[in-house]
Amino acid sequence: MHIKAIIFDFDGVCIDTEAARFMSWQRIYESYNLQLPRDEWVKNIGKAAYVSDPFVLLEQLAGRRLDREALDALHRNTEVEIADTLPLQPGFEALLHEAHALGISRGIASSSSHRWVDDHLKRRGLFDLLDVIVCREDTGTHKPDPEPYLAALRRLGVAGEHAVAVEDSPAGIVSAQAAGLYCIGVPCSMTYDMDMSAADRLVGSLEEVSLGEMMKGERFITR
């Protein structure tokens, strides 16, 4: 089977922005002499909307009403500042360039917004290396539903059986596999202790992945 496309999740796979988001809220909590429990935050990873809303939890722990608009704005500004200091995840850029060199289509399927994903990719000079970017505005349902990956596949004109997904969370793995993609799991700093055993292949970093080698394997072989 020939690999025709590789589709990456964004947060935690391209840049460890999962950590940036957590650290941003943690700074806000610390300004109230509180701590954001990590086990609450990780409930949100891979989702398009909060499962455990950090603002609601902050109000509960603080025991008083707070200004949501102001704190959300502070969080957004801080998370961008932190994310901009972070390097690309190991192996991501090399894998992107390898795919380009092999003529393999490149895509993003993310639960985040276009503003978040596109801006980060543009600042890193990687935006033009992607053939399609699917974000939460583009689909009616979100991960773990397969629609984000199905939408990316439709835009690329590729069947799921000819595509590889790269995910850092259980919800993302479920989404990719339900769309028929072979899924590589690569934990980030916020998902390292999650159960990602459902992935078709689990790696410590994308430095361990070679598309050329995969295409020589039992499932992915050149025609």
N, C-alpha and C positions, 0 to 999 in steps of 0.2 A: 504493500500500500504506500502510496506517495503522500507525504505531508504537504498539503497545499496551504495551510494557514496555522499560525500560532496566535492565540488570543490570551492576553494577560489581564488579570485583575490589576487594579492600580495601587490602591492603598496597601502597603506592606509588601508588595511584590516589586514595584518600580522604585519606590522610595518608602522608607519606614514611616509614612505619615500617620499610621495608626498610633505610633509612639508620640508623634507631635501633637495629635489631638488630645491624647490622654494627658500629656505634660501641660498643655494649655489649660485644661480644666483643673488640673492639680494645682497650678499656680493660683487660680481663682479661689479654690478651696482653702489654700494656705493663707490667703489674705483674710480669711475668716477664722484662722486657726483651726482648720478642719482638714481632713484627708479624704480624697475620693477613693473608695475601695476599688481595687483593681478588679475584683471578681464581679463588681457591678458593671464597670465599664466594658469589659470584654463581651458582655451580653449583646452589645451593639455592633460588634465587628462583623463586617460582611453584609450589614443590613442598610437599607435605604432610609430608614427612620429609626429613632431611638426606641429600643426595647426597655432600657433603663435610662430615663431622662436625667442627665447630670444636674440640670437646673432644678428640677422638682426635688431631687434628692438633697441638693444643697439647701433649699428652703426648709425642708423637713429637719435637717441636721442643725441649721441655724436657728430654727424655731421662730422665724419671722418672714414677712413678705419681702421679696427682693425685686429689683428692676430687671425683668427678663430681657428687655430690648437692649439695655446697656451692657448686661453681662454677656449676652450672645454676641454683641459687636466686639467686646473685648476678647472673647474667646476666638472669634474669627480672625482678628488681627494678630493675636498671639500665635495661633496655630500656623499661620503663614510664615511668620518670623522664624519660628522654630524649624518648620519643614525646610525652609530655604537654607538652613545651616547643615542639613543632613546630606550625606552622600547618596548616590544611587545605590540600590541594593546590589551586593556583589554578584557579578555575572549577568545582570540584566542588560546593560548596554551591549555587551559582547554578543549576547544571544540575539538581540534585536538586529545587530549588524550581520550576524551569521545568517539569519533568516532572509535579510535583504539580499545578501550575496548569493544565496541558494534559490532566489526567486520565490520564496515563500511569503505569502501575504501576512501582514502584521496588524493586529487589532487590540483594542482595549474593551473590556466589558466590566463596567464599574457601577457600584451602587452610589457613588458620589456624583456631584454636579459637574456639568461641563466647565463651569467657571473654575472649579477646583482642579480638575484633571487637566484641562487644556492649558491653563495658565502655568501649571507646574511643568508640563512637557515643553511648552514654548520657552520658558526661562532656562531649561536645561538643553535647549537646542535639539529636542527629540521629536517634536510635534510632526514634522514633515516625514519622519520615518514610519509613521503609522498610516495604514490605508483606511482604517475605520475606527471611530471612537464612539462607543455606546455608553451613555450615562443614564442616570435615573430619570431624566426628563424624556428619554426616548422610548420608554416602555411603560405599559400600564401595570405590570407586575414586576417584582424584583427578586433578587436572590433570597432564598434558595430556589425560587421558581426558575425554570430554564430559559425564560423569555429573553433576558439580556444576552445570553449566548446565541440563542436562536436568531435574534435580531442582527447580531454581528455576522453570523453565518450567511443570513439572507443578503446582507449588504455586500459581502465578499463573494457571494455566489459559490460557496463551498459547502459540501455536506459535512455533517458532524464527524463521520467516520474518517474523514481526511484532515481532521484538525486536532491540534493539541491546545489544551488550556493550562494556564499556570495560576495557581490559587494559594492563598495563605490561610484560609479558614474553612472549617467544616461546611458552612453554608455555601460558600463558593464552590467547593468540590461537588456538593449535591447538585447545584445549578448546572455546572459544566457537564457532569456525567449524564444528567437527565436530558441534556441537549445532544447527547451522543458523542461528546468529545473524550479523548484520552486526557486524563488530568494528572499533571505533576503538582504535588503539594510541596510548598517551600515555606515553612513557618517564619514569621517575623518575630520581633521582640515581644509582641503582645499575644502571640498565638502559639508560642513554642511548647506550651504545656496542654494545648488542646488535642483532642483525639482526631488526628488527620489520617488514620489508618485506611480510610476508604479510598484514598488517592490511588491511582494506578501505579504511581511511582512517588516515593517520598525522598526528598533530598535536603541536605543541610543548607545549600545555597545553589543558585543557578550556575555557579562556576562548575558544578558537577554535570551540567547538561550540555550535550552537543547534538544539535539537530541532524548533522551529518551522520553521526554514529547511530542515532535513533532510526534513521531511514534504512540502515543496514540490518536492523533487528528483526525479530520474528513478526511483530505486528506492522512496524513501519519500514517497508522496504521499497526501493525504487523499482518502478516497472520497466 
